[in-house]
């Protein structure tokens, strides 16, 4: 499943840690937005690891699940190309 993960974190240190973690799970498409192709297990793992890096009193994270039937509706204007699950790389 493709997830768009967006965050708003005011603390530079926490924001950097979240960004570095998300880099290992997907690709950055905007400054605070990542596209991640994740299994249910990987999604739960990511959320668990993120909980240790954020302060939910101050920080905001959103996970948007993008169903495969809507991939044809994704319109990218410049920037990083869309990463479909078929193109994903598992490390």
N, C-alpha and C positions, 0 to 999 in steps of 0.2 A: 504494500500500500504506500502511496505517496503522501507525505505529510509536509505541510508548510508550517514551519515553526518561526514565530515572530516574538520578539521580546523588547521590553523597555526597562532598562536597568540603569538607574542613575549613578551607581558606584562604578568607577572605572575598573577597579580590581575585580569585582564580581562579574562585570560585563565581559572583561577579557577572559576570565575563566570559563564562562558560559560559551563564548565564541569559540575558544579553543576546543572545548568538548564537542560542540556541534560540528566543527570541522571534521571530526572523526566519524561522523554519522551521515553527513550529507555535503551539499555544496552551498556556499553563500551566494545569494542572488541579489540581495540588497544589504545595506549596512547591518541591519538587525533582523534579517529574514534569511532563513535557510530552507532548502528543499531537501527532504530526506526520504529515501526509499527504505522502509523498515517493516520487518515482520512484527507480529504482535509481541513476540518475546523481546526483540530489539527495542521496540517502543517502550515497553515497561522498564527495560534496563536503562535506557536513556533518561526516562522520567525519574527513576530512582537516583541516578547519578546527578541529575540537575537539582534535585531537592537538596542535595548537600552543598550546592554552590550558590543558591539564591536565598534571599530574605523575602518571604512572601508578604511581609508588612510593607515593603517598599518596591519590590520588583513585580513585573507583570510578564507572564509567558502565555502564549496561545498556540495550540496545536490544531491545525486544520487538516482533516482527512480529505484527500482528493480522490474520489472514486475513478477507476480506470475508464468508465464510459464517458467521463467528461474531459479526458486528455485532449480530444480534438477541439475543445473549446478554449484551450489555453493559448493565449495570444501573447507572444514575447516580442517586444519592440526594443531591439538592441540589448546590450547586457549579456549575461550568461545564458547560453542556450538551455532550454527545458531538458531536464534529466528524467527520461521515462524509466520505469522499472526495468525495461529490457536493456537499458544502457548502463544500469547501475553497476558499481564495482564493489565487491565485498572484500574487505581486508581482514 
